[in-house]
Every structure is written in C-alpha cells, then in structure tokens.
Amino acid sequence: MTPFLFLQALRQLTFVEEHYWIRGTIFVLSVVCLFLAAALCILFPAVELRPIRDGTYNVGVVDVQLPVVFALDLLNKCNPEVVGKKETNGFVSVRILYPTRDAPGSVPYLDPKLAKLICAQLMKLGAPPPLKEFGWILHTWCLHNLPIRRNATPVDDETVPLVIFSHGLMGNANIYSHQGMSLASKGSCVLMINHSDGSSPIVEQQDGSIMHYNEEIIQLFKDKKEEVYKGKQNIDSLEAHMHFRGYIVSLLNLSIFVINLILLFDCNTY
C-alpha cells in the first residue's frame, strides 16, 4: 500500500492538478496498486495463529540438535566426503513441544536469525515465476509469536505419548508449530524434525552452518526411487507407524518423559 499512498500524496501537488494527463496516470497506477495489493493478500495471506482453546495444558518448547546415526545410501549421492562409508554420526535439528503447567510465554513463530532466509527461500521455491525474488511478501510471517514458554518445566506426574512429526516438503518444524502446540496442549510430547536431507528450505546445522534446499534430493522423490529408503526403518519398538523418512527413527532415545506410546506423523501423507 505504500506506493498507493505515495501516489495519493502526489495528487495534492499544484502542478499535478494543472495537468489532466498526470492526474489520469496517477489514477490508473492507483487502481493497479489496489488490485495488486488485493491479489497479494489473497495469494499470500498473513499467518493467523489462533489460540489453542481446548487443551488441558500450556505448552513448553526447546529447540535442540539431537545426535543421530545416519544411514548414508541417500547422502552419498550429494556428499562426496562420505562415499564408501555405511553410516556416520551427526545431528538433527528438532523442535520439542511438550505439556507444562508453567504460565504461557512468547516465542517467535519463525527463528529471528533465519526468518528472512526462510521467507526468501519459500518464495523462490513455491511462488509463481514473476514473484520468486520477492521474499518480503511473506514478511508478516516474521511478526507473529507463539503463546508457548521456552525451557518450561515438563509435567512430571504422568506418562505421555510421544508424537514424531515430520513436516512436509519445503517446510520446516517452525512452520508447523501450531499443529504441534495443539497436540502438546492435549498431553503429548511432540518431536518436530527439520529434514536434514535437503528437502527443507533452510536448516541450521549443529556447527551453525546453513543447509539449503537440494534439488538433487527432491529429484529422487519425483523419480519415485523409493528403493533408497528400503531397510532404513526400525519399526520393532513402534506401536503405530505411518509413512516416515527412515533414518530419523534413531531419535527414539529421547528421555524427557516416560513414554508409553509412539506415533509417527508425516504431513506428506495426511
């Protein structure tokens, strides 16, 4: 709306009033600005984070790098440093949302350090060609806060189920935090994993470096080369198992709570 307001200010100048063609041009440009503003509001609406009203608990959050052992069949294709190895130790970025009785706090919806990069990358990957470079269109995503408390005290008088949440392609754990809040407010510990295989727009790694979206990895999905995942899932300790990227299952060593049920949830499937 800034260009529209600027054009309306120009209309008040004396020399503009004296020239019909200038006034006509300003009118046409003003209409175009209003049309573009309406179109952008429809195509890229502001994030609306409604409060969780039907939960029993408030929600706590921690963002951590969990140590894991990676199977390298898939990673070998894009990382020559690990060719010839069968597995390697590493870290996976996760967000853990869990029930607490502490008072609600306030945590940014997107990590302030990465928010602009995430918005720019999402526009580059998902927007129509004329808009791919306009990451600022998603600026409103950077303005919201979640009513959760960082490092809150977990409930300790009962066991809770563990929900492992796998975000959709070109997403990340932060973007789906509201869904995780809903589950956590009802008594579940929600382990939200940032994909570390190149399918997420932006992932901060344990050493502080940034992993970007990798088109070569996504091409494997498009080509339906599902054999790269065979034998990578350990389902012996799961009571319920939905579609999930296999090597992440090694995160089952989480020990914040006494766990009596494990559910895997993948946004690509549901």
N, C-alpha and C positions, 0 to 999 in steps of 0.2 A: 504493500500500500504506500510505501514511501514515494515512489515515482508519481503515483496519483496525487498525493498531497502536494508534491513539488509543482506539478502542472497546475493545480488549483491556485497555488500562490502566484504563479506567473500570470494568471488571468487578471490579477488585481493591478498589474503594472499598466501605466498610462499608454505606452506605445503599443501594447497588445490590444487595448480597447480600440485603438485607431486603425487597426488593420484586420479586416474581416478574415483574410486567409489564415492569419496566425491564430485567431480565435477558433476557426474551424479545425485547424490542425490539432490544437490543444484538446478540443472536444473529442476528436477521433482517437487520439492517443489515450485520453482518459477512459474512454469506453473499452479500448483494448486492455488497459491495465486492470480495469474491473473484471473483465472477462477472464484474464489470466489468473487473477487472484482467486476468483471463484473456482476455476478449474483446478488450481493447485490445492485449494482447501478440500476439494472432493477427492482428488487423486492421492494426496498425501496428508490425511487428516492428522491433527495433533493427537498425541497419545493421551488416552483417557484412562487413568488408573483409579478405578472405583475401589472404595474401601471394602475389606472383607467383613461382611456383617454377620455371617452365620457360623463363624469359627468359635472354638472353645478357648483357644489360647492366643496370646500375642506371638509374634514371630521374631526370632533371632537370626543372625546371619554371620557367617565367616567366609572369607574368600581365601583359599589356600592353594598351594601347589602340592599335590599328593604324589608320593613316589610310586612308580609302577614298573613292571617289566613289559616291554613292548615286543610283540612278535614282528619280525622285520620283513616278511614277504612283500607287504604292500609298501613299506617305507623304502625298501631297496630301490624301487623304481625311480625315486626322486632324490635320493641322498646317497651319492657315491661313497661317502665316508663309512657307511655301514654294510657295504656289499660284502658278502661272504660270511657275515655273522648271522646267527639264528635269533638272537634276542639281545636287547640292550636295556640297561636301567635308565630311567628318565622320570619326568614329572608331567602330570596333567593338571591343568588349571581347572578348579572346580569352585562352585558356589554351594555352600551348605545352608539350607534354610531349615529351621527346627523350632518346635514349640517351646515357649518360655512363659513365665509369669511376670517377667520384668515389664516395666512400662514401655510402650512403643517409643521408638526413636525416629530418626530420619536419615535415610541413606539414598544417595543419588541413584536414579534409575539406570543411568549409564556411568561407567567409571569415568570421572572427570579427566583423567590422564589420556583416555583413549576415545572419548566421546566423539570428537570431531573426526578422528580417523575412521571410526565405525560408521558414522553417517555418510562420510565421503565414499567409503568402500561399498556400502549398501546401495547408494545411488549408482555407482559405477557398475555394479553387478546386476541390479534389478530394474533400473529406470529405463524408459524409452530412450533411444539414442540422442535426441536433442537435449535431454536433461541429465545425462550421465555425469557431467562435471559439476553439477550444482548440488554439492553436499549440504549447503546451507539450508536447502528446502526442509531438511529434517531437523532443523535447529531446535524446534520445540521439544524433541525427544531429550535434549540435554537439560531441560529446565525442570523436569519432574523429579520428585523424591518419593521413595517408598516408606510407608509407616512401619519400619522394622528397626530393630536395635542391633548394632554391630557388637559381637562378642558378648551377647546376653547369656545369662545363666540358664542352661537347659533344665527342663523338668527332670526330676530325679526320683520320683515316687512311682514310676510305672514304666513298663516296656513300651516301645513304639515301633511301628513298622518303618522300614527303610524303602524309600522310593528312589530309584535311579532314573533320572530324567535326561534323555538325550534330545537336544534341540534339533530343529530342522536344518536342512542345508541352507547355507548363507545366513544362519542365525548365530546366536551365542547365548550363554546362560543368563546374562543380564536381561536380554530382551524378553525372556520367558519367566522373569522373576515373579510376575503377578500370579501366574499359574502355580508356581512353586509356593508362594505365600498362601494360596488357598488350601493347598494340601497340608502345609505345615500348621496352619491355624486349626486344622481338624485333628492334629495329633500325630502327623507323620514327620519323619526326618527325610528331607528331600535333598538328594545329592545331584546337583545340576552340573553336567560336564560340558566344558568347552572342547569341541572336537579339535584334536591336535593332529589331524591327518590332512590338513589343507582344505577342508570343506567349510571352514568358518572364515568370515571376512577378516577378522583381526583376533589374534590370541596372544596375550602376553605370556612369555615363557619364563621358566624359573630363573634364568640369568638376566631377566629384564629385557631381552630382545623381543621383537615382534614377529610372529609368524603370520604371513598373509595368505589369502586365498590362492589355491594352487589348481590351475585349470587341468593339469595332467591327472590329478587325483579324480576330479569330477568327471573327466572323460571315461574313467573306468566304470563309474556308475552308469553313464549314458550308454556305454557299450555293453552293459549288463554282464560284466566279467565278475560274477559273484564267486567264482572259484577262489579268489584271493582271500575270502573270508572263511573258507572251509577249514574246520579243525581248530578255529581260534576261540570258540566259545566254550566255557566251562559251566555247564548247567547242573552239575551234581548237587550244589548247595542252594538251588533256587526252588521256591515253591510256586512261583508264577514267572513265566518268561515270555516276553513279547519281543518283536524284532529289535535287535540292538547290535551296534558295532562291537565285535567280539573282544578285542584286546583290552577294552576298558573294564571288563568284568573283574580284573585283578584288583579293583578298588574295594573289594569286599572286606578288606581289613579295617575299614572304618570302625572306631571304637568309642565314639562319643556316648552312645547309648547301648543298652541291652536290646538286641534286635531279635524280633520274633517272626518277621516276615520280610521278604524282599520282593519288590515288584519292579519291573523294568518298563519304562515308558518312552516311546520314540515318537516325536511329532511327525516324522515322515510317514508313519503308518496310520496315525489317528488324527 
